[in-house]
C-alpha cells in the first residue's frame, strides 16, 4: 500500500498492529515523546496519513478508521529529500547551514548518525506501543527552588519579618526641606 519513498527502503519499516491507529497514536504521544499528527498525507493520496511525529520521522497509517491498520515509520519530507540527495550523489547541494536549519545537524556524518538513531528509536517506540510494553517517559527533573512553596500568611503577601516595624522618624521634621 505504502510503496517506496524517495529515501529508499532502508528508511521505511512496516507494522501490522492489532489495535486502532488512534490508540497507537495516543500511546506514542503519552508515553514515547511523539507529537500527534495532523492526519495529513505528506507523500500524496494513498501513501499514508500521519498519526505521530518525532525527530524528523513520521508514523503513518494506511486507513485511519481500520480496526487493524497498516503502519509505517518513515522520514518526514525534509529528511527524505536530504537522504535521497545524499544517496544519489547530490549532497553537495546542501550547505552545513541548511542541514542545521532542517535537522539540527552540522554535517552529513552527524546527520546520518542522528537519523539512524532517531529511526531506530521511532521504530522501537512503535513496536512497544503495538505489543503493549511501552512505559511512560520519565518526568522532567523538578527544580527545587521553583518547587518550594512560599509561606502562606492568610493570603497576605510574604514580607520580611522586620517590614512592619516603625522606622524612627524625627517628630516635627518638615516635609518641605
Number of C-alpha atoms within 10 A of each C-alpha: 9 17 9 11 18 16 22 13 11 8 19 18 15 15 15 13 18 13 15 18 26 18 12 23 24 17 22 28 20 16 16 23 17 22 17 19 17 11 14 13 15 14 15 9 10 13 18 26 24 25 26 26 24 21 20 18 25 26 29 29 30 19 16 19 11 13 13 15 20 21 25 22 24 26 25 19 17 12 20 19 15 24 22 16 17 17 13 10 9 12 14 10 11 15 13 15 12 14 18 14 11 14 16 15 19 16 15 18 10 13 19 15 12 16 21 13 12 17 23 15 16 27 20 14 20 24 17 17 22 21 11 11 10 18 14 13 11 8 6 6 6 8 8 8 7 8 8 8 8 9 11 9 9 7 7 8 10 11 10 7 7 7 8 8 7 7 7 6 7 7 6 6 8 7 5 4 4
